[in-house]
Every structure is written in C-alpha cells, then in structure tokens.
C-alpha cells in the first residue's frame, strides 16, 4: 500500500513535466488531429511533422535573436581602449 502511494506521488510531477514539455504537446496535437480523419493520411502526417519542425525552428530563431542581442549589449558596454599595452620585446 505504501509503495503504491509512493509511486503515485512520484508519477504526478513526472506526468506534469512530460505534459508541459514539447514532446507532450506534440503528442497531444497528434492525438487531436488523429480524431479528425479526412483526406490523404500521408499528407496529413507530413503536415503534422512540418508544423512541428516549423515551431522548433521558430523557437531556435528566437533563441538566436536573444543571444545576438545579449552579445551586442555586452560588446557595446565594454570600455573602449585605444590600443593594447606595450609588451615585452625580448628577442630570442
């Protein structure tokens, strides 16, 4: 009895994390679209795949844009110096 309660307690957060993940959302969309049969099944599967890839690419582009903005701010905020300090001029 105690073991089954412990397993249930562990499964609830794991299930919540899975359902909130991209994989869980894709599975939910696939199940939802699977109920609406019609037309060419191969084309439907391909459209579902392409929509998922489009969402993934949009997230990647947004992430790259944020990284680019961060780097530009970082480069703009660094102190401007004229040149490098003189180094040792030891001849070998």
N, C-alpha and C positions, 0 to 999 in steps of 0.2 A: 504494500500500500504506500509506504513512504517513498519507495523507489519510483513508483508511477507519478507521484506528486512532484518529485524532484525533476523527473524527465519533463513533465508538463511545464514546470516553472522555467526550465531551460529552453524549451521549444518556443514559447511565446515570444521572447525577444529575438530569437533567431528567425522565426517566421516574419516578424515585423521588419527586420532588417532586409530580408530577402524580398518581401513585397514592395519595399520602398526603393530597392535597387533598380538599375536599368534592366537587368535580366528579368526581374519580376514584372516590371512594366511592359516589357516586350512580350512576355508570356501572356499577360492579361490582354494585350491588344490582339495577339494571335487567337486567343480563345474567343474574344469578342467578335473578331472578323470571321472565325470559323463557323459561327452560328448563322451568319448571313451568306449562305451559299448562293452562287449565281454566276453565270458567265464561265469563262475559261479558268479552271482551277490553277493551271500552271502560271497564267498571267497574274492571278491574284497572289500566289505565293511570291512571285518575283516582285510585285509592287510592295508587299509587306516587307520583304528584305530591303528593297531600295529605300523605303521610308525610314527604316531603322538605321541604315547607313547614312542617310541624309541628316537624321537627328544627331548621330555620333559626330559627323563632320562639322555640323553647326556648333556643337559643344567644343570641339577641338579648335575651331577658328576663334571662338570667343576666348578660350584659354590663351591662345597665342596672342590675341589682341591685348589681353590684360598683362601678359608678360612683357610685351613690347612697350606698353605704356609705363610699366614699372621701370624698365631699363632706361627709357628716355628720361624719366624723372630723376633716376639715380645719376645719370650722366650729366643732366643739367644742374644738379645740386652740388656736384663736386667742385672743390675750389679750383680756380683757374691759375695755373702757374706758367710762367714764361718758358722755362726750359728745365732740363734735368740738372741736378747739381754736378759740379765737376767731379770726375772720378780719379782714381789713381792712374798715373801714366807710367807705370813700370814697364820698361822694355825687357822682353825675355832674352 
